[in-house]
Amino acid sequence: MNEPRVRELFIEHHHGALPPAEAAELRAFLAAHPALQREFDEFASTLDALDAMPIPPPSSRLRAQVLAAIDAEKRATRRNFPAVSEVMPPRSIVAPRRLPWIWLVRITTACALLAVGYFVGTRKPAETVVASDATLAAGERVSQRELADLRRQVEAMNRLVSDSLLPQPLRPTNERLKTVLASASVENPNDRIINELIGSLALDPSANVRLTALEALYPHADLEVVRAGVLSSLPREQSPLVQVAMIDFLTAARDRAAAPALDRISRSDTMDRNVRAAAMRALNQL
Amino acid sequence: MLAVRDGDLDALGELFERHHGQLFGYLVKFTGHRASAEDITQTVFQRILKYRHTYRDTGSFSAWMYHLARRCSADYFRKTASAPVATDPLHLVEHADESPHAGQHEVSRDDHALLKTALAQLDQADREVLLLSRFRELPFVEVARLLECSVGAAKVRAHRALRQLRDIYFRLQENPLS
């Protein structure tokens, strides 16, 4: 064992990954070379510090999104495989059933059906017309009833959504957060949902809810109303975290209308220094 | 993972629970950005799901996962080289300020912050090999396979990276504002 070889093994030795015999040999070599032992101790302290670096836990969103992707894949797998096997049976199964005289049978059957239809039509014309009128009227009544049911369901859904989105300070924060997360998961939110998200961003007492609402608004940053809502909420915002997030939002949206407000923030002495720094960066990028 | 490949997708949920914390920790240290680490972790598991049929039982699952993580990280660094990165609120305290005060000096002396700064100053390839070498389930044989080099070369690179990290770390400890 020589010095370069020992240095090569530092990391594994510190890890305890060396075979016992090799580890013993390395320890003996280090004991005989105090300078190398000091070097190893320095490396060990660096590695210990590296291993002890605190890592914040990932957000619950990560787990939710990965598990949702797995569920979606499971559903797709369940849907696709039987469908493919049912709709497209192998050609080897279908081919033997194609008999040469099948076309003759089909043409004969079609002619017979046509003849029966003509016979029935000429024998009872009046009854048929009456019957078809009654059928049409009944069909129309059913359609109107179904339409009314659908309208009621849509209205109920609208009420439910609007009730759940209305600012309710007395509701616990986690429930308000869930509501905002639910709105964020709506693929094509209507104006009302967008407005309520902006309302949550501007008025909700919890910074977490405001941050989540802002995140939910990211996919709609191209809307003028969303950018204006974030911009008008910015001066009222008290939390530096949310302020910085809003500035990032406006920067990502390339909203040049935000420049005067950002300029004011960057010059304000009362603002948090991180917020001022973020505003300055945003101004440079805009 | 073999079960996942054979269609048992519930097993991927278990793999996620078992491995995502460590992968996320590695990526936080590697990218220095929590939100990006979370995005990359998510992408890695999405790719595992998408490419599960290509999994071969030739190495450990961890090695395959870090192989995918390596690809995703490369994509991330390629994109962020030209695009602005959103501010991570957890890193606010580390932003440079033209008017430092006593609190700033206090923060700079924090060992973890210093080490994080030192890690960020390492070359990307050195940071990668050093962090990969810290995983117990990734012996140098696997690290070498990931980095497409010999085992000896992987050890030498890891040692060199560690030496650089130590030098930067000690320099910062002596002069936090350097």
Interface residues (C-beta under 8 A of the other chain):
Chain A: R7 E8 L9 F10 I11 E12 H15 A17 E42 F43 T46 L47 A49 L50 D51 A52 M53 P54 I55 P56 P57 P58 S59 R61 L62 R63 Q65 V66 L67 A69 I70 E73 K74 T77 P240 L241 V244 A245 I247 D248 T251 A252 R273 N274 A277 A278 R281 Q285
Chain B: G7 L9 D10 L12 G13 F16 H20 G21 F24 G25 V28 K29 R34 A37 E38 T41 Q42 F45 Q46 L49 P84 A86 T87 P89 L90 L92 V93 H95 A96 D97 S99 D111 H112 L115 K116 L119 L130 S133 R134 R136 P139 F140 G152 K155 V156 A158 H159 L162 R163 L165 R166 Y169 F170
